[in-house]
């Protein structure tokens, strides 16, 4: 009996000691976003941290009673790790990076030091590849301090949760870090890092303007070369090529007609020749939300098709200006017809390479008023 008792006691002691290395959740600082900047030979790293009152959302509540604080830290160093080490040395609680959800890069980093950031993220075992990636022309600190509606925490802003926005009102692609960087080493096409900046006085909360983060355009990189920043309006054709575009609102006839496009489908047909040419096909269904002038469905469909063609053509013209394939059309011959053309021939694309833009959008339901 004594031998059995000692055996059981030993097992219990082994189980108890298994938790001795665990850390109390309130004894760490949970980093949710990291910003990278470069200026005058030094990197500046910004850290955003949220406490549990930021993350917890009370059920049945329209918002928190008071705005929960956002902790921002920043330090500079000759390297990224040197800057982060300074932050860790001055932190009151240990910094934990396992909950990082967003990376924000300055224009200087994207233009000249993107390989360094890519290498650092790849070597840090705590930083995941499924984080959101943004760039900014503005102050990274202000972007990380962006406010949400009803005093909701920062994780309910476009900085951390763009998916609801993409689903309900799609304007331009916002991709995870892994999807964007996968194009970084490609021999064709471009990667577009969406740019985000602070917009003021668009919304008021108790008559006080709130600073919201909003999309403003994108930073374009092709074959490791920075091509420039493109404003959101010039990227308007991108939305017709995204599988994530759930709903796209469109205004026609000087905003007298409002139409909503549902899940557009696009395809690119490669035409053989000395160099590849392309036909673009876009198909979708649509619903009319407003028709002030009571125009016919056929008239609206015709105007809608022309508007989609114009938007695609606008982005093609911008591609010519910066010498970059913003629509990533060249990925098709590169992946499926690589034996027909040399890589240099495939990359020699301009707006005349697209021969036809065929748009077929059918209005499924006219406007119905409540009875």
Secondary structure, DSSP 4 states (H G I P E B T S, - for coil): -HHHHHHHHHHHHHHHHTTTTPPPGGGEEEEEEEEEEEETTEEEEEEEEE-HHHH---TT-SS-SSPPPEEEEEEEESSHHHHHHHHHHH-SSEEE-TT--EEEEEHHHHHH-HHHHHHHHHH-TTS-SSSEEEEESS-HHHHHT---GGG--GGGSTTT--HHHHHHS--S---BHHHHHTTTT-SSS-EEEEEEEEE-SSSEETTEE--EEEEEEEEEEETTEEEEEEEGGGGGGGGGG-TT--EEEEEETTTTEEEEEEEEEEEEEEE-SSS-EEEEEEEEEEEEEEETT---HHHHHHHHHHHHHHHHHHHHHHHHHHTS-TT-THHHHHHH-TTTS-HHHHH---GGGEEEEEEEEEEEE------
